[in-house]
Amino acid sequence: MGRNDAISNMKEILLKRRDALRKALAGDLSLLTELRNQSGGDMVDAALDSAQDEICSQLAEVESRELASIEKALERMREGEFGTCEACATNIPLPRLQALPYATYCINCQREAEKHGVDGLSAANLPRILDTDAPLGDLEMDVS
């Protein structure tokens, strides 16, 4: 199976996951609203409701971030940029994309970003991350 076929399969997976997340988020949000509208009970019930509300809220946040990542990946597919590292512009290896279909960085650039605590890794700020003023084109990177 070639890279294009694998990317086409990933698109189907991303679309299915996106739809599932949308349904889950709709359910999570309606549950949160229902929990907030409930009244009565003693302090123990209120504490349990609060804990459940917090867990649902955190789950909805994680699902929402994943949904945003999937939407971004689908947009990159439409633009023909899917599977290309946003930092170094090399192809992201298929095994990485198969494990994390909405990955936007190759493993090396992702490691650099995590090592330096950088959220928005891009070609514009990579020299800053690497503590050098050299233009990105002058840097040598092992992308094997």
KEPA-110720 format. One line per field, with one value per atom (N, C-alpha, C): z, y, x; residue in one letter. Coordinates in pm, whole numbers. Atoms other than C-alpha are relative to their C-alpha. Example, Ala and Ser with C-alpha at 12.3 -4.5 7.8 and 13.67 -1.06 7.14 Angstrom:
up	(0|780|0|-6|714|73);
north	(-119|-450|120|-119|-106|109);
east	(89|1230|90|-82|1367|-77);
r	(A|A|A|S|S|S);
***
This chain:
up	(0|0|0|11|-104|101|-94|97|-26|33|-89|44|-44|-19|152|-147|347|49|-39|371|-28|31|204|107|-109|465|129|-120|740|-4|12|606|45|-41|650|152|-146|1004|72|-63|1089|-9|14|953|98|-94|1158|144|-136|1471|28|-15|1413|31|-21|1390|138|-132|1702|111|-101|1897|7|1|1787|77|-73|1914|149|-141|2238|68|-58|2296|19|-13|2234|122|-116|2492|129|-120|2739|40|-31|2713|50|-51|2759|141|-134|3063|99|-88|3210|30|-19|3159|94|-86|3319|144|-135|3617|69|-58|3669|38|-25|3658|115|-111|3925|131|-132|4273|105|-108|4608|43|-53|4801|111|-109|5086|-49|37|5093|-69|63|5000|-147|139|4690|-80|69|4601|-32|23|4640|-112|105|4424|-135|125|4161|-50|37|4164|-58|48|4121|-138|130|3836|-105|90|3679|-47|32|3693|-95|87|3538|-140|132|3257|-72|60|3199|-54|45|3176|-122|115|2940|-124|113|2720|-52|42|2714|-83|73|2603|-136|126|2339|-93|80|2221|-64|56|2177|-110|103|1985|-126|113|1766|-79|68|1689|-79|71|1596|-124|115|1366|-108|97|1201|-71|60|1145|-99|90|993|-128|120|757|-88|76|655|-73|64|587|-116|112|369|-119|109|169|-68|53|125|-58|51|29|87|-91|332|105|-101|537|-11|-2|642|-14|9|615|132|-127|930|-15|4|1003|32|-40|1140|-104|88|904|-142|133|602|-59|50|575|14|-14|533|139|-127|864|-33|32|862|19|-6|797|134|-129|1120|105|-94|1317|-33|40|1116|29|-30|1162|150|-145|1538|46|-36|1556|-130|132|1233|-11|6|1328|44|-33|1402|-102|90|1258|-3|-4|1347|-9|0|1277|144|-136|1584|51|-46|1598|39|-31|1587|120|-117|1836|128|-116|2074|39|-27|2040|65|-55|2109|145|-136|2417|94|-82|2542|44|-29|2527|47|-50|2640|-94|99|2318|-54|54|2209|-151|143|1869|-72|72|1685|-146|142|1341|-53|61|1096|45|-41|1212|138|-134|1574|32|-25|1537|34|-41|1541|145|-138|1870|95|-83|2012|10|4|1909|52|-55|2067|-101|103|1746|-83|88|1518|-146|137|1211|-69|73|942|-5|-3|936|-110|113|596|25|-30|744|104|-104|1014|-61|42|968|100|-86|1102|-49|34|1111|-6|16|970|-43|39|913|97);
north	(-117|0|124|-121|336|106|-109|657|64|-62|804|-86|91|494|3|-4|502|129|-129|871|1|10|800|-80|81|529|82|-83|773|104|-98|1024|-62|69|770|-20|20|692|133|-131|1063|47|-40|1126|-76|80|839|45|-44|953|138|-134|1313|-10|15|1205|-58|60|988|102|-102|1274|106|-99|1516|-52|60|1277|-9|11|1216|136|-135|1587|52|-42|1655|-67|72|1388|52|-51|1517|136|-133|1872|-3|9|1771|-58|56|1564|108|-108|1863|96|-90|2082|-64|72|1818|-2|4|1787|136|-134|2163|38|-35|2183|-80|80|1916|77|-63|2042|-99|88|1890|-92|94|1621|65|-52|1656|40|-45|1773|-109|112|1429|-12|4|1423|116|-118|1774|-20|24|1672|-103|101|1362|58|-65|1566|93|-91|1821|-78|82|1549|-57|55|1389|110|-115|1732|33|-30|1793|-104|108|1455|14|-17|1510|121|-121|1858|-25|31|1731|-92|90|1452|77|-81|1701|87|-83|1921|-81|88|1631|-35|35|1525|121|-121|1884|31|-22|1917|-101|102|1588|34|-38|1706|115|-111|2031|-49|57|1830|-75|74|1608|97|-101|1911|63|-57|2058|-98|101|1731|-11|7|1716|123|-123|2078|-12|20|1991|-98|93|1702|76|-77|1940|92|-91|2174|-74|79|1888|6|-13|1947|-111|105|1642|-91|92|1421|68|-76|1699|72|-64|1823|152|-144|2183|75|-67|2259|-16|23|2099|-37|25|2024|-136|135|1659|-82|89|1376|-65|70|1243|-148|144|866|-59|62|654|-68|61|453|104|-106|782|47|-45|893|-107|107|553|-6|0|578|125|-128|944|74|-53|1041|152|-146|1408|63|-53|1445|107|-107|1769|17|-8|1721|-138|125|1450|-24|37|1271|91|-84|1477|139|-134|1812|-2|13|1692|-12|15|1586|134|-130|1925|93|-86|2103|-38|45|1891|26|-22|1921|146|-143|2299|60|-49|2324|96|-89|2487|-62|49|2456|18|-31|2624|-8|19|2479|34|-32|2628|30|-31|2696|137|-135|3059|3|-7|2980|-116|111|2664|47|-46|2858|50|-46|3017|-119|119|2675|-66|65|2544|91|-95|2848|40|-45|2967|107|-104|3265|-40|47|3060|-19|26|3052|-150|140|2727|-80|71|2635|-36|28|2643|-109|102|2389|-139|138|2023|-79|81|1784|-142|141|1407|-35|30|1320|-145|142|951|-75);
east	(85|0|89|-78|141|-43|26|152|-137|129|-148|-118|107|-360|-13|2|-262|-64|59|-353|-149|143|-687|-72|58|-755|-8|-2|-657|-112|108|-908|-132|123|-1187|-3|-9|-1067|-26|18|-1049|-146|139|-1400|-90|78|-1544|24|-33|-1361|-60|59|-1475|-149|144|-1838|-29|19|-1806|25|-30|-1648|-110|109|-1919|-121|112|-2185|30|-37|-1996|-3|0|-1947|-142|140|-2314|-62|50|-2396|60|-67|-2136|-56|49|-2263|-142|137|-2625|-1|-11|-2524|43|-45|-2340|-115|114|-2646|-101|94|-2867|48|-56|-2633|-11|8|-2629|-142|140|-3007|-61|52|-3053|18|-12|-3120|-46|42|-3181|111|-98|-3004|80|-82|-2763|138|-134|-2403|81|-72|-2270|-43|49|-2494|58|-54|-2378|148|-142|-2013|20|-10|-2063|-39|40|-2247|110|-108|-1966|118|-111|-1702|-32|40|-1898|-2|2|-1947|142|-139|-1571|59|-50|-1490|-58|64|-1741|57|-55|-1605|141|-135|-1246|-2|13|-1350|-43|46|-1534|113|-113|-1223|100|-92|-1000|-59|66|-1252|-5|5|-1284|136|-134|-906|29|-22|-895|-80|83|-1182|63|-66|-998|122|-116|-686|-43|52|-891|-46|46|-1053|119|-121|-706|63|-56|-583|-81|85|-881|19|-28|-815|134|-131|-449|-11|22|-572|-58|62|-791|103|-102|-492|120|-112|-259|124|-114|-35|5|7|-134|123|-113|156|134|-123|413|22|-31|585|-10|17|486|129|-123|833|112|-116|1085|-40|55|860|37|-26|967|-128|116|718|2|14|592|-11|4|657|-140|132|347|-30|33|381|-44|41|356|-140|134|53|-105|95|-109|-29|20|-57|-74|59|-162|-33|30|-341|-5|4|-362|132|-132|10|38|-41|145|151|-145|511|60|-74|764|46|-41|897|111|-112|1219|-47|49|1041|-94|88|779|83|-87|1055|63|-59|1224|-101|105|897|-29|29|829|116|-119|1185|9|-11|1165|-131|128|803|-68|58|691|-128|127|329|-7|15|334|131|-125|630|-23|10|680|139|-129|959|49|-38|954|64|-57|1035|94|-90|1245|142|-133|1577|2|7|1465|1|7|1387|137|-130|1726|111|-96|1898|106|-92|2053|-67|54|2012|14|-19|2097|-134|125|1828|-27|41|1633|69|-62|1780|145|-141|2133|18|-10|2053|-2|0|2129|-83|84|1868|2|9|1868|-147|143|1525|-21|13|1590|-86);
r	(M|M|M|G|G|G|R|R|R|N|N|N|D|D|D|A|A|A|I|I|I|S|S|S|N|N|N|M|M|M|K|K|K|E|E|E|I|I|I|L|L|L|L|L|L|K|K|K|R|R|R|R|R|R|D|D|D|A|A|A|L|L|L|R|R|R|K|K|K|A|A|A|L|L|L|A|A|A|G|G|G|D|D|D|L|L|L|S|S|S|L|L|L|L|L|L|T|T|T|E|E|E|L|L|L|R|R|R|N|N|N|Q|Q|Q|S|S|S|G|G|G|G|G|G|D|D|D|M|M|M|V|V|V|D|D|D|A|A|A|A|A|A|L|L|L|D|D|D|S|S|S|A|A|A|Q|Q|Q|D|D|D|E|E|E|I|I|I|C|C|C|S|S|S|Q|Q|Q|L|L|L|A|A|A|E|E|E|V|V|V|E|E|E|S|S|S|R|R|R|E|E|E|L|L|L|A|A|A|S|S|S|I|I|I|E|E|E|K|K|K|A|A|A|L|L|L|E|E|E|R|R|R|M|M|M|R|R|R|E|E|E|G|G|G|E|E|E|F|F|F|G|G|G|T|T|T|C|C|C|E|E|E|A|A|A|C|C|C|A|A|A|T|T|T|N|N|N|I|I|I|P|P|P|L|L|L|P|P|P|R|R|R|L|L|L|Q|Q|Q|A|A|A|L|L|L|P|P|P|Y|Y|Y|A|A|A|T|T|T|Y|Y|Y|C|C|C|I|I|I|N|N|N|C|C|C|Q|Q|Q|R|R|R|E|E|E|A|A|A|E|E|E|K|K|K|H|H|H|G|G|G|V|V|V|D|D|D|G|G|G|L|L|L|S|S|S|A|A|A|A|A|A|N|N|N|L|L|L|P|P|P|R|R|R|I|I|I|L|L|L|D|D|D|T|T|T|D|D|D|A|A|A|P|P|P|L|L|L|G|G|G|D|D|D|L|L|L|E|E|E|M|M|M|D|D|D|V|V|V|S|S|S);
***
